[in-house]
Amino acid sequence: DTGDVLLPPLLQRAHFRILAKYAGERIVAGAVARLGSGIVDVSNVYAVGGHEVDWAELAEVVGSWFPGRPLVGYERGDALDAALDGGFVATGDLRVWVR
């Protein structure tokens, strides 16, 4: 259902990765990683029912694509707790400025 959004030119950009975790032939978790301004934004993190996101594994995979770059995410609630358990560190509240 992303055919009109994730067009081939976007998928070919070196600073952009769509990640999928498989169990057999089925995708059970995924995320998007995008390098920008020296950091890697990890977003759209999800897992299907019966599976959980392994945040330590996710950080390792993203780090293999973008070595030495800090990773950032915008999780809250249970997702934030899981990210913290996986080795991420909370740095403060997210603020969105509108002009």
C-alpha positions in Angstrom: 0.0 0.0 0.0 3.0 2.3 -0.2 3.5 2.1 -4.0 2.7 5.7 -4.5 5.0 6.9 -1.7 8.1 4.7 -1.8 9.0 5.2 -5.4 12.2 3.6 -6.8 14.3 6.8 -6.8 13.7 7.2 -3.1 14.6 3.6 -2.4 17.9 4.1 -4.3 19.1 7.0 -2.2 22.1 6.1 0.0 20.9 8.1 3.0 17.5 6.2 3.2 16.8 2.6 4.3 13.6 0.7 4.8 14.3 -2.2 7.2 12.3 -5.4 7.5 12.8 -8.3 9.9 11.6 -11.6 8.7 10.4 -14.8 10.5 10.6 -17.3 7.7 9.1 -15.6 4.7 6.9 -13.2 6.7 7.8 -9.6 7.6 7.3 -9.3 11.4 8.9 -6.0 12.2 10.4 -3.0 10.4 11.6 0.6 10.5 12.8 3.5 8.4 16.3 4.9 8.8 17.3 8.2 7.3 20.6 10.0 7.5 20.3 13.8 7.8 22.5 16.5 9.3 24.9 14.0 10.8 22.3 11.9 12.7 20.2 9.0 11.7 16.4 9.3 12.3 14.9 6.0 13.1 11.1 6.2 12.6 8.0 4.2 11.6 9.2 1.4 14.0 6.7 -1.4 14.2 6.1 -5.1 14.9 3.1 -7.2 14.0 1.0 -9.0 16.6 2.9 -11.7 18.5 6.3 -10.1 17.8 8.2 -7.3 19.5 10.8 -4.8 18.3 14.3 -5.7 19.4 15.7 -2.2 19.9 19.3 -3.4 20.5 19.2 -5.4 17.2 17.6 -2.5 15.4 20.4 -0.2 16.6 23.0 -2.7 15.4 21.4 -3.0 12.0 21.0 0.7 11.5 24.6 1.3 12.8 25.9 -1.1 10.1 24.3 1.0 7.4 25.4 4.3 9.0 28.5 3.6 11.2 29.5 6.0 13.9 26.4 8.2 13.6 24.1 8.9 16.5 20.6 7.5 16.2 17.5 9.4 17.2 13.9 8.3 17.6 10.6 9.8 18.9 9.1 7.0 20.8 6.8 7.4 23.8 4.9 5.2 26.2 5.6 1.4 25.9 7.7 2.0 22.7 10.0 4.4 24.7 10.3 1.9 27.5 11.3 -0.8 25.0 13.8 1.5 23.3 15.3 2.4 26.7 15.6 -1.3 27.6 17.4 -1.8 24.2 20.1 0.6 25.1 18.7 4.0 23.9 18.9 7.0 26.2 16.2 9.6 26.7 17.5 13.0 26.1 14.4 15.1 26.7 11.0 16.0 25.4 10.3 16.4 21.7 9.4 20.0 20.8 7.9 20.9 17.5 8.2 24.5 16.4 5.8 25.9 13.9 6.4 29.2 12.1 
